[in-house]
Amino acid sequence: MAHSADLADYERRFRRSGLPLFIEDYTASEDIFTRAAPWLALVFLGEMLGATELEWPFLLNVAAALGGLAILVAAFGALNRIRGRRFLELPREVGRPELAAFVLVPALLPVIFSGQWRQFFGIIIGNSVFLLLVYLVVGYGLIATVLWALSRMADELAASLGRLVRTLPLLLIFSLVLFVNAEMWQMFGNMPRAFALVVMGFLLGLGLVFFAVRAPGLVRQLESDLNGDSRPLTRRQRINVGLTLVVSQILQVSVVSAGVGAFFVAFGLFAVTPEVGEAWAGTTGSWSQTISLFGHETLLSETLLRVAGGMAAFTGLYYAISILTDSTYRDEFMAGVTTEMRGVFEARTQYLALRD
């Protein structure tokens, strides 16, 4: 009993550290989808609304929803009986039959009640994507990883600001030149809002690609420093460690980008008068708000936020590349991560010895 309790303590620590794949014999059916079974059941029952139609009268929709709920419950109970469980028992292990039922049964409701084949395929795709998200979030401990990264945020933010100060002179001069450029205001001010968001997302996504490409090398370095003579990490465990590193770096870049964006919003309020901003962009955007500062009128507009957001995204990309390409920044980041993860790798060595 004590042996099992010790193993459970180690496994709990791995989950809280965002490294659940350090648990041996970690499987999707027993450790991922079974843990998410209550959420799957809630979504499954909520999809009774797939039997309704907006054009139908209220009472007819209520009847259709209740009919859809009856079909879902009956299908769930039938599967339970086939699998040797009680009719309404929540599965203790969610395997392929349960996952197939989760994807397919709710998709049948629009076909049964209104012959909507487009909704049939839409629900199949939506449920499949939801299962993929559950697999990533639960299986790779994304929530615990984010919490772990947030717990290091204060120290990492101080380190991030220190790194940023070293690159700030050149970066700030370049960014300020771009910010007071009329073409920059015209570009962000006149493009559709969706396009502006896509451009910002593209810049930040490019930084994420750099992180993903560099992650395997950082994981190998971390394993070489910490794993010692213990059993080598498996491929999935290396992915888990790499995901933890990437999330930590993303949070750093996000904080720095948000700070730069806030700086340019404040700078724009003081340095760019409403007349100049509108002359540069030709528009203030779909909304604007006049603010009085020190007895003078300034304008907070959608265009200003767009340009500041673009500068923040560009700075985030620049900072992400600096972290990965500058050996000093990379070594500082790895030193902090190594200190944090040393205890987890030591616990893994003890955990494997206990299992053996």
Secondary structure, DSSP 4 states (H G I P E B T S, - for coil): -HHHHHHHHHHHHHHHTT-GGGSTT--IIIIITTTTHHHHHHHHHHGGGGG--TTS-HHHHHHHHHHHHHHHHHHHHHHHHHTTS-TTPPPSS--HHHHHHHHHHHHHHHHHHH--HHHHHHHHHHHHHHHHHHHHHHHTTHHHHHHHHHHTHHHHHHHHHHHHHHHHHHHHHHHHHHHT-HHHHHHHHHS-HHHHHHHHHHHHHHHHHHHHHHHHHHHHHHHHHH-TTSPPPPHHHHHHHHHHHHHHHHHHHHHHHHHHHHHHHHHHHHHS-HHHHHHHHS---S-EEEEEETTEEEEEEHHHHHHHHHHHHHHHHHHHHHHHH-HHHHHHHHHHHHHHHHHHHHHHHHHHHHH-
